[in-house]
Amino acid sequence: MSSEFDWFMVTMPIFAIAVYLIVMVGAMEKQPKFLEGPGVKKFVEWAFVGLFGGGVLYSFFYMIKWFFYLVGNY
């Protein structure tokens, strides 16, 4: 996967499924009991921190990399 289009084609369906699940569970009148457990809450917290923290670090790395690349070619 070398182009931005390839990454879009992989990540967009995953994002769409995640949003669909969030909306469907949020729209339920009564949520399933297992979603209220402490293990699930801890998992959701770690997944949230992991995904967004990883995304921030990934973006920061490439921002710095491209900065030096562009300064080097100036």
C-alpha positions as CSV (number, residue, x, y, z in Angstrom):
1,M,0.0,0.0,0.0
2,S,2.0,2.9,-1.3
3,S,-0.6,5.5,-2.1
4,E,-3.0,7.5,0.0
5,F,-5.8,6.0,-2.0
6,D,-4.8,2.5,-0.9
7,W,-4.9,3.6,2.7
8,F,-8.3,5.2,2.2
9,M,-9.7,2.1,0.7
10,V,-8.5,0.0,3.7
11,T,-9.3,2.4,6.6
12,M,-12.6,3.9,5.4
13,P,-14.7,0.6,5.6
14,I,-13.3,-0.1,9.0
15,F,-14.2,3.4,10.1
16,A,-17.7,3.1,8.6
17,I,-18.3,-0.2,10.5
18,A,-17.1,1.3,13.8
19,V,-19.4,4.3,13.4
20,Y,-22.3,2.0,12.5
21,L,-21.8,-0.1,15.6
22,I,-21.5,2.9,17.8
23,V,-24.7,4.4,16.4
24,M,-26.6,1.1,16.6
25,V,-25.6,0.4,20.2
26,G,-26.2,4.0,21.2
27,A,-29.7,3.9,19.6
28,M,-30.8,0.8,21.5
29,E,-33.4,1.4,24.2
30,K,-31.7,-0.9,26.6
31,Q,-28.1,-1.6,26.2
32,P,-26.8,-5.1,26.8
33,K,-25.6,-5.7,30.4
34,F,-22.1,-6.8,29.3
35,L,-21.4,-3.3,28.0
36,E,-21.7,-1.9,31.5
37,G,-19.0,-4.2,33.0
38,P,-15.7,-2.8,34.3
39,G,-13.7,-4.9,31.9
40,V,-15.5,-3.5,28.9
41,K,-15.1,0.1,30.2
42,K,-11.4,-0.5,30.7
43,F,-11.0,-2.0,27.3
44,V,-12.8,0.9,25.7
45,E,-10.6,3.4,27.5
46,W,-7.4,1.6,26.5
47,A,-8.6,1.2,22.9
48,F,-9.5,5.0,22.7
49,V,-6.1,6.0,24.1
50,G,-4.3,3.5,22.0
51,L,-6.0,4.5,18.7
52,F,-5.8,8.2,19.2
53,G,-2.5,8.2,20.9
54,G,-1.0,6.0,18.2
55,G,-2.5,8.3,15.5
56,V,-1.0,11.4,17.2
57,L,2.4,9.8,17.4
58,Y,2.2,8.5,13.8
59,S,1.2,11.9,12.6
60,F,3.9,13.7,14.6
61,F,6.6,11.4,13.2
62,Y,5.6,12.0,9.6
63,M,5.1,15.7,10.2
64,I,8.7,15.9,11.5
65,K,10.0,13.6,8.7
66,W,8.4,15.8,5.9
67,F,9.6,19.0,7.6
68,F,13.2,17.8,7.3
69,Y,12.6,16.4,3.8
70,L,11.2,19.8,2.6
71,V,13.9,21.8,4.4
72,G,16.6,19.6,2.9
73,N,15.2,20.1,-0.7
74,Y,14.8,23.9,-0.3
